Amino acid sequence: MAEGQGPSVVERWDMFEVALQGPAEGNPFVDVVVGARFGYRHRVVHVDGF
C-alpha cells in the first residue's frame, strides 16, 4: 500500500490535492484503488476515491 505525502493538517473546507504514481501498465480506471482516511479525535472515516 502506497501513501501519498501531503500536509499533516488541512483547514476545514479547504482543498487538498495530491499526485500519486500509478502502475505503468494496465487500466488505471480498473486496476488502481484509491481511498483516504479522515480522522478527528477518536473517529476515523474511510472514503473511497476516484
N, C-alpha and C positions, 0 to 999 in steps of 0.2 A: 504494500500500500504506500503510495507516494503522497506526500503532503506538501502543499504549496506554502511558500513563505510570504508573510504579509505583516501588517501592523498587529500588535497584540491587542489593541483597543481601537474600536471604531465607534464613533458617536452614534447615538440613536438616530435613525432615519438617514444616516449618512451612507454614501455609496462605498462599496468595497469591490475592487476588481483585481483579479489575479490571472496570470497567464500560466498554463500548465503544459508540459511537454507530453504528447501522446505517442502511441506507437507509430513507427514509420510505415507499417503495412496494415492492411485490414480496413474495415469500415469504421470510421470514428463515430458514426451515429449509432452503431450497434455493439461494437467491441470495447467501448470505453464506458466506465461507470463513474459518475461524479456526484459527490454529496458534500454536505457541510454539517458541522455541529455548532449550535449556538447555545451558550451557557450563561446562566446568571444565578449566582448563589448555588443552591442545591438542585436547580432544574437544568436539564440539558435536552434540547430538541434537535433531532436528526432530520435533515431536509435533503431530498434528492435534488440534484442539479440537472441542468440541461444544456 
